[in-house]
Amino acid sequence: MRTLPISADLLPQWAGLLAACEAIDNTGEHFGEADLAEFLIDPDMDLPRGSMSAWDGPEMVGDCLLQFRPSAQPVHQMRCYGDVHPQYRGRGIGSRLLAWAEGAAAELHTERYGARPLALEVQCQAGNARALRLFAQHGYREARRFYTMACDLSAPPPDRPVPEGVKIASFTPDLSADALLVRNEAFHDHWGSADTAPDRWELQIGSEAFRAEYSLLGTDDAGTPLSIVMCYEFDAATAATGHRDLHVWLVGTRRAARGRGIASALLARALAAARADGFVTASLGVDADSPTGAVGVYERLGFTVTRTRVTFLRSLR
């Protein structure tokens, strides 16, 4: 079985592999070639040296990618994403890819962060028994759980009044720096989070999936940014499911403005706009132990937990 780094000419086969995995694993994540092409320009990835694909003849049967984190404070928690085609599981491909990832991660980490501590982060759905065994066998420990939550938009979402002294604006490019400021400050106290650099932020809001019309910024009367809701819509998910889903990519409020219901008001407005435009559902991901009580906030807006994703860590240095 041959292996190759992932590159632009392999996008069709890569999309096929991920579709086959989703059909069995029920991750709810659907990737088209346009979505995968964004990995090629991700500033936190080095695909020639930080990716690997496994092949059986003309078919990609496994993949593995490494993603840098923007800091090593106190530990560089490098992310590792991987999949094995359902028909090829149980043949040691996952173990081989994971072993490659550990070696490649150590080398790439040393170039960027020297002798700073390194941990490799992997994840899988809570019901994926095969992946859970693989990570346990290789010395990974459970570190965190994240929920996927969904909201049915067939009925109007609950109304949430805009707090006094708060103004809401739809996202425009001139608000990009303010939105990034909120994002970084809002997630300072979240597990495993690190500041998003401006170049990565521009890549994220420049994505074909980004939907500015449902992305909102809350400010005070003086124009000081307080809270954001940022949304995506994935064409591949629409094609796979037959309906439009508004993916709420980011919800965040600066610490000093928390507890006033600003984010709830922004999210309620985004959901109402999406429903009016024909979206059938909305979805988001959230830390199961979010320090801001985000799970409860989303539940009160009609979201329910549909999947649980488990994150594992192994210290490599």
C-alpha positions in Angstrom: 0.0 0.0 0.0 1.5 3.3 -1.1 1.4 6.6 0.7 1.4 10.2 -0.6 1.2 13.7 0.9 -2.2 15.3 0.2 -2.2 17.8 -2.7 -4.6 19.7 -5.0 -4.8 16.9 -7.6 -6.0 14.4 -5.0 -9.1 16.4 -3.9 -11.7 14.2 -5.7 -10.4 11.0 -4.1 -10.1 12.7 -0.7 -13.7 13.9 -0.9 -14.8 10.4 -1.8 -12.9 8.9 1.2 -14.5 11.4 3.7 -18.0 10.7 2.2 -17.6 7.0 2.7 -16.4 7.5 6.3 -19.3 9.8 7.1 -21.9 7.3 5.8 -20.7 4.8 8.4 -19.5 7.0 11.2 -22.4 9.5 11.1 -20.3 12.5 11.9 -22.6 14.9 10.3 -19.7 16.5 8.5 -19.7 16.7 4.7 -16.8 18.0 2.6 -16.8 19.0 -1.0 -13.7 19.6 -3.0 -14.0 23.4 -2.5 -14.1 22.9 1.3 -11.0 20.6 1.1 -9.1 23.0 -1.1 -9.0 25.5 1.8 -6.7 23.1 3.7 -4.2 23.7 0.9 -3.8 27.4 1.9 -4.3 27.0 5.6 -1.4 28.9 7.3 -1.4 26.4 10.2 -0.8 23.4 7.9 2.2 22.1 6.0 0.6 19.5 3.7 3.8 18.4 1.9 5.3 17.4 5.2 2.3 17.4 7.6 -0.2 15.2 5.7 -0.3 11.6 4.5 -2.8 9.6 2.4 -2.9 5.8 2.1 -3.8 4.2 -1.2 -5.0 0.9 -2.6 -4.6 1.2 -6.3 -6.5 4.3 -7.5 -8.5 4.6 -4.3 -7.6 6.7 -1.3 -8.3 4.6 1.8 -6.8 6.6 4.6 -5.8 10.2 5.4 -4.0 12.0 8.2 -3.3 15.8 8.6 -1.5 17.8 11.2 -2.4 21.3 12.2 -0.2 23.7 14.2 -1.6 25.7 17.0 -0.7 29.4 17.1 1.1 29.2 20.4 2.9 26.8 22.8 1.7 28.4 26.0 2.2 26.3 28.0 2.0 23.3 25.6 1.8 23.1 21.8 -1.4 21.1 21.4 -1.0 20.1 17.8 -4.1 18.7 16.2 -4.3 15.5 14.2 -7.1 14.6 11.9 -7.4 11.1 10.4 -9.8 8.7 8.7 -9.7 5.1 7.3 -12.1 3.9 4.7 -14.7 1.6 6.4 -13.9 -1.3 4.0 -10.2 -1.1 5.0 -10.5 -0.9 8.8 -8.9 -3.5 11.0 -5.8 -3.8 8.7 -3.5 -1.6 10.7 -3.8 1.5 8.5 -5.0 3.6 11.4 -2.0 2.6 13.6 0.4 3.2 10.7 -1.0 6.7 10.0 -1.0 7.6 13.7 2.6 6.5 14.1 3.6 8.6 11.1 1.7 11.6 12.6 3.6 11.3 15.9 7.0 11.4 14.1 6.0 14.2 11.7 4.5 16.2 14.6 7.7 16.1 16.6 9.8 17.2 13.7 7.5 20.1 12.6 7.0 21.2 16.2 10.7 21.4 16.8 11.2 23.7 13.8 8.5 26.1 15.0 8.7 25.8 18.8 12.0 24.3 19.6 12.2 22.4 22.9 8.7 23.6 24.2 6.4 20.8 25.3 4.3 19.1 22.6 1.1 17.1 22.9 -0.8 15.5 20.0 -4.6 16.0 20.0 -6.9 13.5 18.3 -10.7 13.1 18.3 -13.5 10.8 17.3 -17.2 10.3 17.8 -18.1 8.9 21.2 -19.7 5.9 19.6 -16.8 5.0 17.4 -15.5 1.9 19.3 -12.8 1.1 16.9 -11.2 4.6 17.1 -11.6 4.6 20.9 -9.6 1.4 21.1 -6.9 2.7 18.7 -6.3 5.8 20.8 -6.2 3.8 24.0 -3.8 1.3 22.6 -1.4 4.1 21.6 -1.5 5.8 25.0 -3.9 8.7 24.4 -6.1 9.9 27.3 -9.5 11.5 27.2 -9.2 15.2 27.8 -12.5 16.8 26.8 -15.9 16.2 25.2 -17.6 18.4 22.7 -21.3 18.4 21.7 -22.8 18.9 18.2 -26.1 20.6 18.8 -28.9 21.1 16.3 -32.0 23.3 16.1 -35.2 22.7 14.1 -36.2 25.9 12.3 -39.6 24.7 11.1 -41.0 26.8 13.9 -39.9 30.3 14.8 -36.9 30.4 17.2 -37.5 32.0 20.6 -37.3 35.8 20.6 -34.6 37.4 22.6 -34.7 41.2 23.1 -31.6 43.2 22.4 -30.3 44.5 25.7 -30.4 48.2 26.4 -27.4 50.1 25.1 -26.5 47.4 22.6 -26.6 47.8 18.8 -26.5 44.9 16.3 -24.8 45.1 12.9 -24.5 42.6 10.1 -21.0 41.6 9.3 -19.1 43.7 6.7 -15.4 43.6 5.9 -14.8 46.8 7.8 -15.9 45.1 11.0 -13.4 42.2 10.6 -10.9 43.5 13.1 -13.6 44.2 15.7 -15.0 40.7 15.2 -11.5 39.1 15.6 -10.9 41.1 18.8 -14.1 39.7 20.3 -13.2 36.2 19.1 -9.8 36.2 20.7 -10.9 37.8 24.0 -14.0 35.7 24.3 -12.1 32.4 24.1 -9.2 33.2 26.3 -10.7 31.1 29.2 -11.8 28.2 27.0 -10.1 24.8 27.1 -7.4 24.4 24.4 -8.1 27.7 22.8 -5.4 30.1 21.4 -5.7 33.4 19.7 -6.5 33.3 16.0 -3.9 35.2 13.9 -5.1 37.8 11.4 -4.0 35.7 8.4 -6.0 32.7 9.5 -9.0 34.9 10.4 -9.0 36.3 6.9 -8.9 32.8 5.5 -11.9 31.8 7.6 -14.1 34.8 6.7 -12.9 34.5 3.1 -14.2 30.9 2.9 -16.8 30.2 0.3 -18.9 28.8 3.1 -18.9 32.0 5.2 -22.3 33.7 5.3 -21.9 37.4 6.2 -25.7 38.0 6.0 -26.2 35.8 9.1 -23.1 36.9 10.9 -23.6 39.6 13.5 -21.6 42.0 15.7 -23.0 43.5 18.9 -21.5 46.8 20.1 -22.3 49.4 22.7 -23.5 52.9 21.9 -19.9 54.1 21.5 -19.2 51.4 18.9 -17.1 49.2 21.2 -17.4 45.5 20.0 -19.0 43.2 22.6 -20.2 40.0 21.0 -20.2 38.1 17.7 -22.2 35.3 16.0 -20.4 34.0 12.8 -22.1 31.5 10.5 -21.3 29.2 7.6 -23.4 27.2 5.1 -21.8 24.2 3.5 -22.9 23.3 0.0 -21.7 19.7 0.4 -23.9 19.3 3.4 -26.9 20.7 1.5 -26.3 18.2 -1.3 -25.9 15.3 1.1 -28.9 16.0 3.3 -31.3 17.7 0.9 -31.9 20.7 3.1 -30.1 23.9 4.1 -28.4 24.0 7.5 -27.0 27.2 9.0 -23.8 26.2 10.8 -23.1 28.6 13.7 -19.3 28.6 13.6 -18.6 31.1 16.4 -20.5 32.6 19.3 -18.5 34.7 21.7 -18.9 37.6 24.1 -16.1 39.6 25.8 -15.8 38.9 29.5 -17.0 42.3 30.7 -20.2 42.1 28.6 -21.2 38.5 29.6 -24.4 37.8 31.5 -26.5 40.4 29.6 -28.0 38.1 27.0 -26.2 39.8 24.1 -25.1 36.6 22.4 -28.6 35.1 22.8 -30.1 38.1 21.1 -27.6 37.9 18.2 -28.1 34.2 17.8 -31.9 34.5 17.9 -31.8 37.2 15.2 -29.5 35.0 13.0 -31.8 32.0 13.4 -34.9 34.0 12.5 -33.2 35.4 9.4 -32.1 32.0 8.3 -35.6 30.5 8.8 -37.0 33.3 6.7 -34.6 32.5 3.9 -35.4 28.8 3.8 -33.0 27.1 6.2 -34.5 24.0 7.7 -32.0 23.5 10.6 -29.1 25.2 12.4 -26.2 23.5 14.0 -23.1 24.3 16.1 -20.4 22.7 18.2 -19.8 23.5 21.9 -17.5 22.4 24.7 -19.5 20.2 26.9 -18.0 21.9 30.0 -17.9 25.4 28.5 -17.0 27.9 31.3 -19.7 30.3 30.1 -22.6 27.8 30.4 -23.0 27.9 26.6 -24.8 24.6 26.5 -27.7 25.9 28.5 -27.8 29.1 26.4 -28.2 27.1 23.3 -30.8 24.7 24.8 -33.0 27.7 25.7 -32.9 28.7 22.1 -34.1 25.3 20.9 -30.8 23.4 20.3 -30.5 19.8 21.4 -27.4 17.6 21.6 -27.2 15.2 18.6 -23.6 13.9 18.8 -20.7 13.8 21.2 -17.1 14.1 20.1 -14.3 13.0 22.4 -10.9 14.7 22.3 -7.8 12.8 23.4 -4.2 13.9 24.2 -0.8 12.3 24.3 2.3 14.1 25.5 5.1 13.6 22.9 7.7 15.7 24.7 
